[in-house]
Structure formats: C-alpha cells, structure tokens
C-alpha cells in the first residue's frame, strides 16, 4: 500500500516571490508566464491568468512602472462572469447610469485592487483600447472610475469582465447623497483654505514692511495705509474662512460645553477686533498677520482630518455593493427580474448559482452550498436545505435555490452591520473627546485668567490693561495644544493608509501603541483561508499524476473551494463526460466509459462498494479534510486538503514577541489543526474548540490581569470578541464584512504590516507626548511673561506661531522611517 | 514710495482674480484626485517615438 505522499508540501522559507503579487510561491507550484523571454513563476492560477492577460494585451510596462506588488488575483469563475451580465439590463442600469443620448452612457465604478499608480495606468490603457469605450478615467485617490461607453458597440458587462481579466474588480455604484455631501464639504474647505492662504501671504508682506518700518522710522501716513490694506485683506479671511470656528464656538457655548473652537474663536475674534480698533484709532499694535496665519494652519489641519474621515467612510460604502441590485422574483409561477428595493417580505425569489442572495429568507426548494465567508469568516461553504435560513449578501455556489424572503432592506442582517459601522464612525475618537474635555477646562481657566489680568492692570496701569490682556489671550491661544494630537494622528494615519492599514477609529492607534497582548483568531488570520492539497494517498499500482488530472477534470465545473484546490492540483485536467454534481456529496463523471466519483467517503463507497478498504482512512493526516476518488471497481486515491499558515506568519509572531507583545491563538477549529499551527509558528498560548463566549471570557481574563488586548479577527462571528478587546484589527480583501466592527483594517493580506503598525503607533504616541509637553511648557512659560506685561503682543504672536510650526514639523517626522 | 499707493491696490485686485480662479478649479473637479496626475505624467506613452524592444503584437508569449 502506498504511503502518504507529500507532494504538495509547505512552502519552503525563502521561496521565490510571485512575479505578480509578491507573495511567496508554494513549493511545487507550476504556474509560469513568459515575460520578455524569461519564464516568471507565479503563486496561483489567478495570478497566472492575470499576468498572461497583461502580456497578451501588450501592457508589460505595468510591471516596469509599478512601485508595489499587486494584490493576489482570485481565479475568475465563469459564474461570476455570468453574473456581470445582470448589469446590462436597462432596469438595473436605471439606478447608476447616466444617459448622454440613447446609446452613449456613463457610469461610476468602484475599483478594487488598486495599490499603486501603475494600476491606474494599467486599467486606463486596458479599458480604453476596448472598442466602444469612449472615456475611462480612474481617480487614484478614491479608487473610483468614470466610464463612458457606446452601448451599440460594447456592453457594460464586457468592460467589467475586461477589468476582471487583469486582476481588478469593478463594481458599478450609485454615488448617491452621501457622496455629494462629502464633495460639497470638501470643496467648501478648499475654498476656505485658499482664501486664508492667499490672505496670509499678502498680509505677511504688509507685516514685514510694518516690522521693518517700526525699526527704521516709517512715516505715519504710510504705516496707516499698510494697516488699512491689511485690514481689508484679513476681513474675508475672518468672516469667510474662519466662519466654521465661530459657528462651532457659538454652538459649544449654547450647549455650555466649551470645546477647542471657543478659545480659537476668542483669540481670532479678539485679535481681529483689537487690530481693527488699533487701525481705526491709529494707536497700539495690529495682529493681522497672526490672525491669517493661525487661520491657515488650523484650516489645513482640519482639511487633512476631514480627508481621513471621508476615506474611512468609503469603506462603509463598499459594503453596500455586496447586495445584488436585482433579483428574480417568482409570482404566480412566472419569473420576473425586479430591483432589490422592490422586494417585500413573503416574496419568493430564485437564486441561481453564482448569484448573491438578495435578502434574508428561508430555503423552500433546492439544496446548495452557500458561501457565508463575508459574514462569518467561515472559509468553507455551508450546505443549505429546505427550511434553512440564508442571509442576504451571501453567495450561492452550486445549484438554484428558491427562497421565501423574511426580512428585506433595512431589516436585514447586512443592513444592521452597515448601521453599526456608520455609528462607529460617527462617534468621536476617545482621544479627541479627552482633548475636548481638557480644552473646556483650559478655556475656563484662560477666561478667568484674562479677566484677572485685566482687573489687576486696570487698577495699576489702565493705559496698558487692554494690550496686556490681549497678549495673554493671544499667547494662551491653544493653537499648538489643539494641533499637538490631531497633527500626529493625521500623519500616522496617512502613513498607515499608504502602507495598506486603514484606521477607522481615532482611538485605534493610541490604544494599539499600549497593547501588550495580541490575540489571533485562527481562521483566515494566520492561515491563508484557502485549502490546498497537502498530501495524497493512492491505491497500489495507480499513477498519482494521472489521478490528480482525473480529479481536476471532475472538478472542472465546480465552484466549491475544495474543487478549486483539486483543480489547482492537477497540472493537465482530463476531459470527462457526463459530469453530475451532487451538492454536499461530490461529483460524478465518466472517463473512457468508466464511471468515477470524487467526494465524501460515503458517496464514493456507494460506487466503489467493497473495493473501498480501510486504507482509505479519513484521518491519516491530522487536521485535514479528506476527499476520495473511486471507480466502480475500487477506491483509487484520497486527497488531503488543508488550510496552510501564511508564509510570513512565523516571522511576524517572532517580531511581535520581540516588541514585548504576548501572542495568543484562539480558534474554533479542532485540537489537531490548532496544535499543528501553534507549534509551526511557535505560539506558546493556544486554545482550540473555542466558542464566541469562551473567546470573550479569555479576553476578559487577560484584561482583568491588566493587559491591553489587541484582537486580530476576520469575521463578523468574532464581533463580540473584537468589541471586548481594547483595539481590534481585521484583515481581508475587498469588502469583507469583518471590517464592520474593527478599529483597524489590514487591506492587504500581508501579516507583516501588524508589527509595522504597532511600531508606528508607538512612535506616534511618543510624538504626541513631546508635542503636548512642548505646547503646555510653552504656555506655562509665556503666560506669566504676558500677564506681567513683559511680552509685547507681537512677540506673543510670533511665539504662538513658532510653537504651532514646531508641533506640526515634529508630527511630520512620522512620515519617514 | 508713492508708487505703493497704486501697486498695493493692484495687488489686491490680483488676489481677487486668483481667488476666483481657484474657486473655478475647485468647482471643475481639479482637486478631486491629488495623487494621480503626478504619476500619470510619468507613465505617458511615448513608446511609439522611442524605438526599443517590444514584444511583437500577435505573437504573444505563452506558458
């Protein structure tokens, strides 16, 4: 009897990187593409197809131009391509297509998989060369594209398929209300910055003349003229550009909860009014330069913050596209295509293989596998039979299902998750809340102090009282203080986003910096979430290669993840006839007149009968799923499929431990699989067969011991645990629902971003501390000087500006290194 | 020095023109993508002008 034959083993450390996506190529991989006369190795069939498409379309410059590796391309499934055709119907296009005339149409697309500027180049060139495409332009910042095409010459689905062929996914979307709201907010912010910036430059020029004039002696007429000109130029800055600060301050005051806007508005308003008075009366000092500069800095900071917020919002929007926009409704025995919005509870719908379930319901008829990976993180599809509940947004894999809908629209599970995400994003980060609380005390303190200073000087030197009070207000303006934290967070968030780590909540980075325990949820975090044949056992006298090809041939038409693994395992799939798929059991087919079965033990035994012997053991490889192949005479082979650890996982675990972070592994999987993984990766603390509540208890115990826990998960099924941990990270591609409840998202599948993020978060923490220390130190030093009248207001303004600049420059250090 | 009494108002006029121009650029969407164009110019196709090795179209290299 043949032994277990390790044909497709673990990847060797230091294995070659995939030419397309840069992930390590598994040992024994046979995917290559000839590029510039050289054979390049690729990690999977998806990457191979994409690289071949790029070569065939003469777009090789992409590989020369790109600055980062592409995302791993998932193999295209015929069903998915078929599904794209739904977008061609006029009914569907109503919601997202604009008509220029009868046939020239325009649509907005979300592009998934854009990692660098060369991706934009590749997409634009590939799509523009399609006949019938009139214009195609990709926005690199937002990963959105606008497409204009002639409907007589090309269909939308063909364009989408062309984009899929080069390894990207495009989804039509309806920009909608949210989008235009953000657009308006952004353009208003830009206009305000422009006004403040231009005003600042002009006023600075006048200010330089005035300062020099004060040193040499300028004639009074010229001085007055320059002051009046400055006044004219600063007025639009204060009344237009700074308007949001005054609005915010007024709102805060009415609610009696003064925030940062109050001292900002007070300082701006005070300095402006005092300068106006000085100009009109021709006495004292003017601070127009400080007013305009302060405005410009603050507006720029807020603009950057706003952009980070919008970026996070776009992730939420990506979830919406999970739902199909149309469904086939069955009414009175007739099938009709209707928009999902028109569905009602009680309706019966037909979901074909490859289609997404439109709403939550129950199966009435049909047996099929449904992929719930997006909702549960479960990599294997679940078998659904009549009476089972299915959830909207999940993918039907292998045969038609008739459903009765129970909940539609806003009542569905998916809608609930989207709402949660919205709420999470609307809530203010804890650090900002703290800054606000501190600010309200600080403001109160400043106001009392200013009043006291004014009172004291009023009795001692009434001439000076106003100017000294103003000095105090200007010098205490919490400009540096209010920039200290946001500047550092903005820069760090921006850098992480560029690396592929999205921060959805403000507190995430700050908490991540303090995290000392990190808990992995096994499925899909440490493993690739994709099955691979790790071992094969063949009957005596059989040719292993031939059996591999037979298995691949049998699985040719199937979509099951097991099938994909087997398909990838056979180098040259054999053509078979009479292929029949038995949901939940396996596939049957004929080869040279001989019936073959591939699937579960019972399914194959029913054909092979007594030929099936004990050697076809199910548990020969611990933790593996066994798939059997048999003919009418005998059992032929057993394939063992396993989810493998990510290549970089071991190094990441070691690095985390070096950073002083304890690593734990919690998993719902069986003991054997978890032990194997934990030993392979050198994780001392691991627990198998964990349920959501035992996971929760584990995290709580850690926290009771005073640990700050970071949790890395990949599914909504860990939502409670992710919420219990102080900071949560999710990983995945595209619009995985797991992202819903996580504070941070690793956009690429590269685990090594984890230690990078922790290191950056710690550096950010350091910068914030330095900034706060400096800002407070400066205020504490300057206030007594100003209050005692030793600091003229212009010097106060200079100090204030210098301290803000220093804080921003310090934060910018986070961009490098 | 008297020239300033004329030059500075002109400067204010120029500033107003610049603000109007900027508002126009914002409205016409030129700030929608701040990263893309910087890269786009580097990836312009000047290949037809530069004779160099390119795989002949039609003869696509296979596996």
Interface residues (C-beta under 8 A of the other chain):
Chain A: X32 X33 X34 X35 X36 X37 X48 X52 X55 X56 X58 X60 X61 X65 X117 X118 X120 X121 X125 X138 X139 X140 X141 X142 X186 X187 X190 X191 X194 X195 X198 X199 X202 X222 X225 X226 X229 X232 X233
Chain B: X1 X4 X5 X8 X11 X12 X15 X18 X19 X22 X23 X26 X27 X31 X32 X33 X34 X35 X36 X39 X40 X42 X43 X45 X47 X53 X54 X55 X57 X60 X61 X62 X63
